[in-house]
């Protein structure tokens, strides 16, 4: 399976001429995010993960494209009918030849006076876990973790704790689109330090960069 970082929290997974795209939000560069995709997975409703108009246009352009997402996003896209499937914690579905386990329920706390929004994570083929904006710990081993590395709702010590609790063989940065070059350098240093400590492949993929898992 090929994993390509498209930008911020968006990745493309490619296997046997089928493809999934996860969280193509407003910080994902315009271009080919949806090109060749069989399905789009959306973890939650925030703009950097979900851009409704852009997704609607992609669906109009490709009548075979389907969407899997949480209850709140599905409600926003209710006009698209059965092209959008609502999934929740504990669900297991097969889409475009990918086995998807849905894990997690809520976004991390953003504001003390606001309840957290819905957030689901996706474990793909038992290999790659995209948690969205949450530190969800799957009940099974995670070989490849897409770990958030910067957000208003987190600090770097939480990233370290998350990596150490899951202890994946590989971990790649997501949720880094708010950072300038200095911030990205700090992400590289933090992940590099954990990679050196563990002897594992922990790093930031640049937009357009891909790896095979």
N, C-alpha and C positions, 0 to 999 in steps of 0.2 A: 504494500500500500504506500502510495506517495502522499506526503504531507507538504503542502505549500503554504507559506505565510503570505497572506494578501495584504495585511495591514491592520494595526491595532489588535482587535480580538478576532479578526476574520481569518479563517483558514479554509483551504480546499483539500479534500481527500479524494484520491483517485485510485481506482482498482478495477482491472478487467474492463477498461473502456467505460466505466460508470463513475460518476463523481457526485460528491456532496459538498455543499458550501455551508459553513457555520458562521452566523452572526455578521452578515454583510451590512454594517451600519454606516452612518454618515462619515465616519473617519476612515472607511475603506475607500481607497482611491477609485475614482470613476474608471470604467474600462470593462475588463472581461470577467468581473467577479462571478457573473451568472453564466458565462459562455460555456456550453457543454455540460452544465449541471443538470442532474436528474432530480435533485431535491435540495431544499434549503431548510436548515435547522436554525431556529431562533431561540436563544436561551431566555430572553426577557425583553421588556418593552422600551428600555432606555435608548436614546437616539444613536448612541455609538455602537449599538448592536442591531438595531432594527430601524429601517427607514421605510415607512409604509408605502409612500408613493413610488419609490424606486423598485420595491418588491412587486407592487401591483403591475408596474410596467414590464418587469421581467416575466411575470405570469402571462400578461397579454401577448408578449412576444413569443412565448414558448408554451403551448397548450399542454405539454406533457409535464411541466414542472409542478412539483407538489411541495407543500410546506408542512413541517412538524414543529410545534411550538407549545408554549404554556397557555393556560386559559386566557390570560389578559390579552396577549397578542392575538390569539385566535378570535377573540371578541372584536378586536379592532378590524380584523380582516373578514368579518362574517359575510360580507357581500360576495366573497369569492367561493362560498359554498363548500363543497367537499374537496376542493383543491387544498384546503387547509385542515390538518388533523390536529386535534388537541391531545397532548400527552402529559402525563404526570409521573411523579415519583413511583418507581416500581414497575412501570410499563416496559415491555419488550416488544419491539417491532422490527420488521424487515423492510428495508427501503432500498431499491436499486441494487440489491445484492449485498447490502451492508446490514449487519445485525446491530441494532441500536438498543442499549439499555438506558432508560431515563432515570436519573438520580437527582435528588434534591428538590426543595420546595420554595425557598425564599432567598432573596437577595441579601447580601450583608447589610448591616445597618448603615444608612447614609446620614440620617438626621435623627436626633433623639426624640423629636416630636412627631415623626412620621412613621407609619407602619411600613415594613419592607414589602416591596412588590414581589410578585411571583418570579421565580427563577428556577429553571431546570438545567441540569447538566446532561451531557451525552457521552456515554461510553461506546465507542465504535469498535465492533469486532473484538471486544475484549482487550483491545490494544491501546487505543488513544482516548483519553478522557479530557473533554472540554467542560469545565465547571461553570462557565458563565461568570457572573459576579458573586461567587460564593466559594467558601472553603469546604465544599462537600467532600467527604471521605467515602469512597465507594467501599462496599463490604467485600470486595474481591481485590486481588493485586492489580495494580495499574502499571503496565510496562512503560507507557509514554504519557506524561502529564503535560498539558498545556497550562502553565501556571501564571496567574495574574501577577504582575510585577510592579504596577503603579496604579493608584486610584485614590480618589478622595475618601474612600471607605477603608483603606488599608495602610499599613506601615510595613517597612521592610522586614521587621522581626516576625510579622505574621507570614510573610512569604517563606522565610526560613523554617518556621514551625510547620507550615503546610508541606513543604518539601520533605522534611524529616519524618513527618507522620506517615505520608504516603510512601516515601522511599522508592520512587520509580527508577527504572534503569535509565530513562531518558526524560529530560524536562526542557521545554522550550517556552520562552517568554510570550505571553499575550497580554493585552491591556496595557500597552506601552505607547499608544499613539498620542498621549497628552504631553510627552516629554520632548525637550529639546536635546541637542547633541550631548550636553553635559549630563542630563538625566539618563540618557541611554548609556553613556559611559559608566555611570554608577550601576545600572542594571547589569551590564556586562561584567563589572567587577564583582557584584554580589553573586551572580550565577557562576562566574568563574571560580570564585572562592569555594563554593559548594562542590563544584565539579572536581576541584583539586583535592578537597577533603575526602570525597567519596570515590573518586576514580571513575565517575560516571559522566555521561554526556549531558551536561546542563549548560544551556546557552540561549542566546537570542538569535532567532532567524530574522534576517532582514527581509523587507517586502520583496516578494518574488523568489526568495530562496526556498529550496525544497530539500527534503531528506526522504529516504526510503526506510520504512520500518517493517 
